[in-house]
Amino acid sequence: MTNTYSSPFISELYFMRQMLRAGLVIVLWLGVGHASANTLPSIANHQSYLISQSEEHHIGQLVAGNLNRAPTSKALAIRLWLTDLVRPLLNHSSLSDKQLQIFLVNNKSINAFAAPGGVIGVHTGLILQTRQVDELVAVLAHEIAHISQRHYAHRLANEKSKAPIYFGAFLASMALATQVDVDLGEAGLHATQAALIRDKMGYSRAHEQEADRVGLALMQAAGFDVNKMLSMLNLLDSPFVEQDPNWAWSRSHPISEERVADLASRIEQLPAHKSSEHYQMDFQLLRLMLATELNDATKQSLSSISQQLDPLDDKYALYQQFATAMVHLQQQHWHAAAQMLAPLAELYPTQAFIWDRWMQALLAQGNNQAVITYAQEYVKLGFHRSLAYYYLARASAAQDDMHSAYRYLDKLMLAQPLWIGGWEMLAQWSGQAADLSTHRVAMAQWHLLRSEFEQAKEQALLGQQLATTSDAQRQQLADILNTAKTLTATAARL
């Protein structure tokens, strides 16, 4: 994908050494997606040659399956927050399908990427390196623009002979990252991407400029600070970025003066918006969570974490207390963490990360009834409903009340059917309870979401043969079989 906000560059020399180690030669897919604003023209031609949006959706499912096998965060709270963050952008886009899957990839490199069919990946490094939520939004708006403008489909129409090879290599690189080692897979992904960028730089710049304009329009319509998109472009072109190895990929995405000037002139004509205080607070809390989870917090001093905080921020005391609680969680000091998080949750009841970590601490110390009480209260209030169902299910299971656990998990999965963590929970619980029909459904769906189609079909067929399988479950299994066959055919064409 030719993305201004994408993929850290790995040197070709390193890439070749790694490929020799694996005995593989990988050529990368130049993955681009799309987004849109109704007032902006599309640069693309060849409309009659475009693949269908249905096929793009199938390709997106393949990419999501690979990401579900990759080292990505399975935390429901993070998934829900990222989805909530992009919702205003999606609502103002021209996408007919406003649903989007967004994954947090556990990697320190500064990276984000879009894939056809509404899939976006964000690296933890990008969140840790940005300081304002609108900077992250600028990247996400740019990626959504690639998706809504159908840049991948246009690339495919322009280079029919090469695009399937690119995409197949993209999937191969992701699979390699999950099966061999992360650096090796990324070497294949990013080094080949850089080669393709050099091969078609003019075409890439055209798409990048369109994505800038469309992303800018989305940010403005959604009420975010559009100046942060310009600051991101300036950052990419700064000496700091050139010297930082994590940003090295930016050197293969040169920022032209024309592009910066075009964006600056457009921003001058737009009314100013301030950052959302709610999103900004959650963003800083997320950064603190990631800072403690990605480092060895049992050895890392609290002062080193606190250095990330701005003492002039009016929420400085909140962030300090939350950071301390995160260290307690990492050290498994559950009671101390719960004591620090409880008053914060009372002060900031709509901040999902505070509430999520509080429930985690209570659950870890075995205070299951308190989790149930608080979660039921939040369901009534309408706060963090999906998270509340998740903790109600887990706390009920911990009390051996599996009837309630299943009931709450069903509610959660109705709201979050593509969250693989829920299907994993259902598979484990139904297996332990010897509920084979439910277990086959959960396992089939779990394998399907990981793009493991043969295993999904095997589990579905086994489930259909069970006398205990209900009519509703048989329909679920039939749908899984059909989807697995369709996606297998799509993967074969690529």
N, C-alpha and C positions, 0 to 999 in steps of 0.2 A: 504494500500500500504506500502510495506516495503521500506522506503526511507530514506537514510541518511539525506537528506535535507528536510524532511517532518514532519509535524504535531507536534505542541507543546503538551507535555504530560500533561494531566489533571489527578490528583490523582484518584485512583479507589474509595476511600472513597467519594470524592466530586461527582464523577460520580454516585454512588449509591444513594446518597442523592437527586441528581437532577432527576434521573430516578423515584424515589419514588414520587417526586413532580408531575411528569407528568403522573404517572401511567403507565409507559412504561418500557420495558426491551429491550435494543437494543444491538445487536451484530454487530460489525463492519466488513466491507469489508477491506481486505488487498489489497489496490489498487495499482497495478503497471502497468506501460506502457512499452515503449520500445524506443530505438534509435539505432544508429549503425555506425560502421566503417567497410569498406569492408575487411580490413585485419585482423579483429578480429573474432575468432570463437564464436559461441553461445554455452552457457552451457546447453541449453535446449534439452531435448529429447521429446519423445511422439509427434512427428510432426503430425502423422496421427490422433491424437486426438484433434488437435487445432481447435478452432472455426475459422470461416472464417474471413478475414479482413473486409468483408462487415458487418458482425455481430459486430465486434469490433467498426466499424464506427457507427453503430446504438446505441451501448452502449455509445459511446462518445457523441452522440446527447442527450441521456438521462441525462448524467452528465452536459452537457452545459445548458440544460433546467433548471436543478436545480440551477445552478450557476446564470442564468439569473433572477431567483426569489430571490436569496440570496443577502445580502448587498455587492454587488460588484460595482466597479466604472463603470459608464456608459459613462465616458468622452471619446469622440472619439479620442482626441489627445493622451491620454495615451494608448488606445488600439492600435492605429497605431504605436506608438513608440515601444511598447513591441513586436509587430509583426515584425517590422523592425529589432529589436535587435536580434531576433532568426533566421531571414532569412539566414544569412551566415552559421549558424549551420545546418539548415535544408537542405541547398543546398549541403552540404558535407555529409549528412546522406544517408543511403540506403533506406530511406522511398520512396515508389513510389508516395505517395500523399504528396507533400511538403506543403500543407495547414495545418495550426494549429490554434486552437482557444486558446487564452491566456487571462485569466481573472485576474484582480487585486481585491483581496478580502479585503474589508475594515476591517482589524483586526490588532491589534498591535502585535500579536504573530509572532514569527519568523518561517515561514512556507512556504512550496511550495509542490505541489503534482502533479502527472501525472495520467491521466486516459486513458483507452484504447480509440482508435479512434482519437487521436491527440488533447487532451484537457489538458491544464496546468493551474493550479491556483497558484498565487503568492500573499502572504499576504503583506499588506503595511508595517508590522513590519520588514519583511526581507529587504525591500528597505531602510527603515530608519536606520537599524542597520548596514548595509554594507556601506563601505566608497568608494570602487572602483567599477566601473561598471563591471570589469572582475570577481569580486567576485559573483555578481549576475549572470553573464553569466555562471560561473562554476556550479551554482545550476541549471540553465536552461538546460545546456548541459547534466547534470546528469539525469534530468527528460526526456529530449528528448531521451536519451539512453534507459531508461525504455520503452519508447513507441516503438522505432524502433526495439528493441530486443524482443518485444511482450511478456514481462514478465507476463502480466496479463493472456494472452492466455495459457502460459505454466503453470501458477499457476492453472488455471482452469482445464487443462488436468491432472495435478498431483492430484488435490483434487476435483474431480467432485462433490462429495457430499456436500462439504462445500462452494466452491467458490460462487455459486449463493446466499447463505445465507449472505456471506460477502458483496457481492455487493448490495443486497437488503437492508441490514442494512446501507450501505454507503449512498444510496439514501434517506433512511428514516431519517438518521441523518441530512442530508442537508435540507430535507423538514421541519424537526423539527426546525432547526435553523431559517428558514424563517417564520415559523408560530407561534412559541411560544416565544423563545428568543435565541439570538445568542449563549450565553454561554451554554445553555442547549443542543443545537444541537451539539456544539463542544465537550461537555463532552461525549456525546454518541459516537461521531466520534473517538476521540483520546484515550479515556480510553480503548475502545474495541480494537483499533488498537494496543495499547501497549500489551494487552493480547495476541493477535495473534503473535506479534513479538516474545514474549517469547516462544510461542508454537512452532514456526518454525524458530528459530534463525539461525541454520546452513544454511538452504535454503535461508534465507534472506541475509545472508552475501555473499553467492555465487552470487546472483543477484546484490547486492550492489557493489561488486568488479568488476563485468562485466560492470556495469553502470559507475563506475569510469573510467575504461579503455576506453570505447567507448566515454564517454563524453570528456575525455582528448584528444582523437584523433580528435574529432569534433572541440574543441577549437583551437587546433594547426592548423588544416586545414583552419579554418576560420580566423586565424590571431590574436587571443586573447592571453592574457598573461596566460599561463598554470600554472604558479607558484601560481596563485590565487586559483586554485582548491586544491592545497596542503595546502595553508594557511587556507582555509575553513575547511579542515579536522583537522588541528591542533587547530583551534578555537573551534571546536566541542569537542575536548578532553582537553580543557584548564580548569583551576580552575574557571576562570571567568564565563564560561558557566555553570559549575556545581552549581554555587551560584545564577545564574540569573533565576528566575522562568519562564521567557519567553522562556528560552532555555531548560527547564526541560525535554522536550521530548528527548533530545539528550542522556540522561542517559539510555534510552531503545534502543539506537542505538550505542552500544559500538564501538569505533574505535580501531581496533586491530593494534598492531605494524606491523604485516605482511602487512596489507592493506596500511598503511602509507608508509612503506618501499618500497612496490611495486610501488606505485605512484611516490615516490621520485626518484627511480632509472630510471623510464621511463622518467620523466621530465628532468633529467640530460642529457639524450641522444638527447633532442630536442633543436632546435635553439630557442633563446629567441625572444619574441614579446612584444612590448609595447602596452599599452592601447590606444584605438582610442580616440583622443582628442575630436572628435565630439560626440561620444557616452558618454564620460565621462562628457562633459559639459551638455548634455541633462540629464544625470543621476543626477547630482547635482541640476539642476533646478527642476527636478521632486521631489527630496527629499525636497527641499524648499517648493514646492507647497503642498506636503503632510503634511509637518510639520505645515503649517499654516491652512490647511483645517481640519486636525484632532484635532487641539487645538482651544481653544477660543481665536482667535487672537485679538478680541476686548479688551480683558483684558491682553493678553500676551504682554510683552514689546518686542520691536524690538531687544533689546540687547540679550534676551534669545534665539531668533531665530539665531542671528548672531553668537552665541557661537558654532553653528554647523559647521561654516566655518573655513577654514584653512587660516590664514593671509598670509602664504607663497605662496599660490596658485596664479599664475599670473592672474587668473580670479576672484580674490577676490572682486574687485570693482564691477564687473558685478553681482556677486552673492549678494552682499550687496544691490545693486540697485534693483535687481529682488525681493529680500526678502521684501524690503520696499514696492514695488508695490503690492506684494501679501497681505500684511497687509492692504493696501488701498482697495484692492478688497474685503477682508473679512469685512471691515468696510463700504463697499458700497460707498467709495469715488472714484467714477468712473473717474471723470475728472483728479484727481491727479494720479491715476493708469495709465490712458492712456498717460498722459504727460511723465511719467517715462519710460513706455514701448516703446513708439514710437522711440526714438533714439536707444534703444537696438535692436529693430527689424531691423532698418536700418543698424546697425553695424554687426548683425548676422542674415542675412535673411534666412539661412537654419535651424535655431534652432526653431523647431516647437512649443515648449512650450511658448517661448517668443511671437511668432506671435499669437498663440491661445489666450493667456491671453490678448493681446492687442486688438484683435477683440472682445473678450468678454466685455472688458471695454467700447469700442466704442459702441457696441450694447446696453449695459445696459444704457448708457446715451442718447440713441436715435439718435445717429449719424449714421443712417442706410446707407445714401448715401456714406459716407466715407468707410464703411465696404464693400459695393458693389464695389467701385472703387479699393480699395486695393486687394480685393479677385479676381477680374477679372484680375488684373495685375499679381497676383501670379499664376493664371491658365495659363496665357501666358508664364510665366517663367518656369512653370513645378514644382514649389515649393508647397508642402503641398496641392496637388490637391484635395484630398478627404476633407480635412479641409476647403479648399476654397469653395467647393460646399456646404458644410454644412452651412457656414456663408452667402453665397449668398442666399441660400434658406431661412434662418431665416430673413435676412435683407429684402428680397423681400416680405416675408409674413408680416413683420412689416409695409411695405409701401402699404399693401393691393394689391400687384401685385402677385396674387395667380397663375397666368399662369406661370410666371417666377419661383416662389417658387416651384411649382410642377416639372418644367423642371429640375431645379438644384437638387432637391431631387431625381429624377429619376436617374440622373447621379451618385449621391452619392451611391444609393442603388445598382446600377449595379456593382460598385466597392466594396461595403461592404454589401453584401446581408444578412450576419449573424449578423450584428449590430442591436440589438433590438431597440436602440434609434431611428433609422431612421424609423422603422415601427410604432413606437409610435407616432412620429411626423406626419406621413402620416395618421394614424388613427384619430388623433385629427383634423387635417386640413380638411380631407374629411368629417368628422362628422359635423363640423361647417358649411361646404359648402353644406350639405345635398346631397353629392355625395355618395349615398348608395352603389353602386357597388364597387367603390374604397375603401370605408370604410370597406365593408365585407372582401375584399381581405387583407387589412392591418390588420384588427383584427384577421383574421384567421391565418395569418403568425405570428403575435405577440404572440398569444396563443401557436402556434406550437413551437416557439423558447423558450417558457417557459415550455415546456412539459405538457401543459394543453390540452390534446388531445380531450377530449369530447367537450370543448369549441371551439377548432379549427375546429372540424368537424361540429359543429352546425353553426358557422359563414360561413363556406364554403358552406354548403347546402343552407343556406339562400341566399348567393350570387348567387348561380347557378339558383335560382328561379326568380331573377330579370330580367326584360326585358331589362334593360339598361346595363347589363353585356356584355362586348365585348368577342369575341372569345379568345383573348389573356388572358383575365381575367378568362374565363372559364377553360382554360388550367392550369392557375396558381392554381385555386381552386381545380381542379382535382388532381394536383400534391400534394397539401397540404393534401387532403383527403387520398391519397394513403400513403403518408409518415406518417400521423397520425395513420393509421391502422397498418402499419408495426411496428412503435415504440410502439404502444399499445401491440402488440403481443410479442415484445421483452421484454417489461417490465413485462408482465405476466409470461414469462418463467423464469425470474429472481426472 
